[in-house]
Amino acid sequence: MKVPVPAHIGSIVLVLPLLLAVLQTATAQKNGIQIYSLTVDSKVSSRFAHTVVTSRVVNRAEEAQEAIFEMELPKKAFITNFSMIIDGVTYPGNIKEKATAQKQYSEAVARGESAGLVKAIGRKMEQFQVSVSVAPAAKVTFELVYEELLKRHLGVYELLLKVRPQQVVKHLQMDIHIFEPQGISFLETESSFMTNELADALTVSQNKTKAHILFKPTLSQQQKSPGQQDTVLDGNFIVRYDVNRTLSGGSIQIENGYFVHYFAPEGLPTMPKNVVFVIDKSGSMSGRKIQQTREALIKILSDLGPKDQFNLITFSSEVTQWKPQLVPASTENVDEAKRYAAGIYALGGTNINEAMLTAVRRLKSDNQAELLSEGSVSLIILLTDGDPTVGETNPRKIQKNVQEAIDGQYSLFCLGFGFDVSYAFLEKMALDNGGLARRIYEDSDSALQLQDFYQEVANPLLTTVAFQYPSNAVEEVTQDNFRLLFKGSEMVVAGKLRDKSPDVLSAIVKGKMHKQNVTFQTKSSVAKQEEEFQSPKYIFHNFMERLWAYLTIQQQLEQMVSASEAESQVLKDRALNLSLEYNFVTPLTSMVVTKPEGQEQSQVAEKPVEDDNRHRNINTGYDLSRYGIGLQGSRMTGYGSGYPRRRGFSKQAPPLLPSDPHKSLLHGTEIQNKGPVVTIAPPSAPIQAPPVLLTLPGPSMDRLCVNIKHSQKPMNLLSDPDQGIQVTGQYNTEKACFHWIEVTFKNPQVRVHASPEHVVVTRNRRNSAYKWKETLYSVLPGLKMTMNKTGLLMLSGPDKVTISLLSLDDPRKGLLLLLRDTDHFSSHVNGTLGQFYQDVLWETPEGADDNKRLLKVQGKDYSATRELKLDYQEGPPGKEISCWSVDV
């Protein structure tokens, strides 16, 4: 018998919100395993996502092959089912209590089999993998089902589809159905593999409450080149949306005897806050981490509100306060704090205990002195990258000291930078004190991660929020008391209706807003709500009951972190029973995957826990054994999913300049410019691209190449209030390119900040970072953003000027700016570049040849010379053009 050759099976990732499912595969020609059908069906009903991934494969080889089904899913998602159908026989995955499955797991490890099926990878994902031997001509169907409640993050829910099949698939289809009874307020899509050729494969339809996104490419659309099996599908597909909201008690939705209450009222003012930033500057923070911390802190300080108060505490072996008390976030104080932050350097040990107690004492002292405004919210934000090494170093004692000191008065948020810090230690300390913990990953976007976290807590709206329902109407309600509601988030409460509940379910939500108590009321008709969820196309059976079970389990697992031993056992028992009843793979259960006789019989899927990837559970104050998790974890062998990506472009010689230098090629069309024929001498130096290329309006479609000679400060390049566009930038005269360029759109409200390192798109205080030369295809209402593999970023829209940005490689290492469709500029356009779209008078200086012109613009004279330049409007390598060169 020949040993089966391994093959990976298709790659599709679905993230809701950042909900991810991946299947990996290699090409059919190499191993005989062919995917003939690959589908993803996701139904999102009232934020609850139910996703089914189905892959059908056949072995075209003449010998047995090993097919490896591999996927990634979000850490917050629960697998509910996995099965394999082989030659008509179904091999299911059976979910059991972890202890029951442990024996099978241990026996498989002893035999040397790869028993562990799930492990944590990346920032938000877990990897699931199973393999099976496939006989010649045999077919296998893999089906995986998982569920998750979408969490609102900075005003948006997000669904991400990562497409990577590695071979063309005859039937490849992705369906996303969204049903939101509150109404869908906006919907946008983004992709890192879409091109104009693939655009026809995508269909988006939407009405008031429903949306359907279908992606179904043909074989020819998937192919990189005709007749080849290599596919162009390799990247992300994202859907973002939000729902309509009012200043009310929220939305109560009812289905099949269960209810869910979503609360995120619009129009509430932001409460003033008192923030103490506690920053680790120990030696382990040196280098890139402290640099990114300084960068993020400076940006965060700029975002403080005028009614906020703040202070900075830095610590290593010693603890230092920036000011002896909290100070108002005035322009003067913020600027001084920025200068202080810019001078933070890393050296010494890590005295977390003293730093935290100093922060608490600072808030208490200022509060007793009545220096904190009435009705304000006090927050402590800790950033550290390591375990305590100086002073009190026992994590349990530090947690106890901090909890006793805070005494429920303030909220603590802990940020763990990298993997050298015990995340479990920080998580318990944060949850003990009404906050949350977040890991900051060491990467090029670490500063953005810090800024995004701050934006989540930057705008508190309500404190001490309590939900109340009639006791004769509901039972088994999930968490109904919350410490803080932040702008852009959402509170969710679910429960069961009693058998003889009233026809109308009413709810009261109470909270504190600045200096006053507020009450919200809402009602919902049970019969009317039940009727809304009768369309089977948009829901799955008993989805709200499963939503309630999912939310209950997640909250109980979180509560176990800070509960006493007795309380923890009660929470664990209930969460375990619900996990088994509703068939969820949670940290308390395992799924045993069965296989045909003669193959590995004891593969076990377990839910990993965020345990620092260091497999340590000693002295952290966080008992992993309460989840039934030992140090062995989920060992993984087999075949990795990483493979190289081809980047860049093939360099081609630019086309020759037309014999008539007043002829130029624009979008493949020859344009005849006015004026006599002029001879331009070939350049002695290599032709370069101008830092700014402007397409002039009018029938000539002539180009203006702008050289900026005297500017080191940020410039207003152009502003058009009618278009709702502003472009600013900072220019490097030595390199003849831009340090950075920022484009701001009024409708939709989007800011695009480009630097040589990356592009950052900000919308609703949410930052998304993109590396140059990574394909991007984003369609928002009224704006399209695209970037190809040459690194040309284009911002366009109906009746909008098209703005293109390009990042140069060495040696210039900067940015170029290109404009076209400039006939859309209004008469109110202004700025260093915008002035050239006002009334411009062209003159030929006396005695000058036809290579010279004089431009009169708003009372200023500019000399223009006809020169050869490179046009990057279609991206590198560019083409030679004749343009008018102007110095400003």
Sequence and secondary structure as in RCSB ss.txt:
>XXXX:A:sequence
MKVPVPAHIGSIVLVLPLLLAVLQTATAQKNGIQIYSLTVDSKVSSRFAHTVVTSRVVNRAEEAQEAIFEMELPK
KAFITNFSMIIDGVTYPGNIKEKATAQKQYSEAVARGESAGLVKAIGRKMEQFQVSVSVAPAAKVTFELVYEELL
KRHLGVYELLLKVRPQQVVKHLQMDIHIFEPQGISFLETESSFMTNELADALTVSQNKTKAHILFKPTLSQQQKS
PGQQDTVLDGNFIVRYDVNRTLSGGSIQIENGYFVHYFAPEGLPTMPKNVVFVIDKSGSMSGRKIQQTREALIKI
LSDLGPKDQFNLITFSSEVTQWKPQLVPASTENVDEAKRYAAGIYALGGTNINEAMLTAVRRLKSDNQAELLSEG
SVSLIILLTDGDPTVGETNPRKIQKNVQEAIDGQYSLFCLGFGFDVSYAFLEKMALDNGGLARRIYEDSDSALQL
QDFYQEVANPLLTTVAFQYPSNAVEEVTQDNFRLLFKGSEMVVAGKLRDKSPDVLSAIVKGKMHKQNVTFQTKSS
VAKQEEEFQSPKYIFHNFMERLWAYLTIQQQLEQMVSASEAESQVLKDRALNLSLEYNFVTPLTSMVVTKPEGQE
QSQVAEKPVEDDNRHRNINTGYDLSRYGIGLQGSRMTGYGSGYPRRRGFSKQAPPLLPSDPHKSLLHGTEIQNKG
PVVTIAPPSAPIQAPPVLLTLPGPSMDRLCVNIKHSQKPMNLLSDPDQGIQVTGQYNTEKACFHWIEVTFKNPQV
RVHASPEHVVVTRNRRNSAYKWKETLYSVLPGLKMTMNKTGLLMLSGPDKVTISLLSLDDPRKGLLLLLRDTDHF
SSHVNGTLGQFYQDVLWETPEGADDNKRLLKVQGKDYSATRELKLDYQEGPPGKEISCWSVDV
>XXXX:A:secstr
    EEEEE  EEEETTS         HHHHSEEEEEEEEEEEEETTEEEEEEEEEEEE SSS EEEEEEEEEET
T EEEEEEEEETTEEEEEEEEEHHHHHHHHHHHHHTT   B EEEETTTEEEEEEEEEE TT EEEEEEEEEEE 
  BTTBEEEEEEE  SS  SEEEEEEEEE TT EEEEEEEESS  TTTGGGEEEEE SSEEEEEE   HHHHBSS
TT   BS  EEEEEEEEE   SSS EEEEETTEEEEEE  SS     EEEEEEEE SGGGTTHHHHHHHHHHHHH
HHT  TT EEEEEEESSSEEESSSS EE  HHHHHHHHHHHHT    S   HHHHHHHHHHHHHHHHHTT S TT
 EEEEEEEESS   SS   HHHHHHHHHHHHTTSSEEEEEEESSSS HHHHHHHHHHTT  EEEE SSTTHHHHH
HHHHHHHS EEEEEEEEE  TTTEES    EEEEEETT  EEEEEEE TT  SEEEEEEEEEETTEEEEEEEEEE
HHHHHHHT  TTT  TTHHHHHHHHHHHHHHHHHHHHS HHHHHHHHHHHHHHHHHTT B TTEEEEE   TTS 
  EEEE     TTTT  SSSS  GGGGT  TT     S         S          SSTTEEEETTEEEE SS
        SS     SEEEE SSTT  EEEEE  S  S EEEEEETTTTEEEEEEEETTTTEEEEEEEEETTTTE
EEEE SSEEEEEETTEEEEEETTS EEEEETTEEEEE TT EEEEE TT  EEEEEE  TTT SEEEEEE GGG 
 TT BSTTGGGGS EEEE  TT  TTEEEEEETTEEEEEEEEEEEE TT TT EEEEEEEEE 
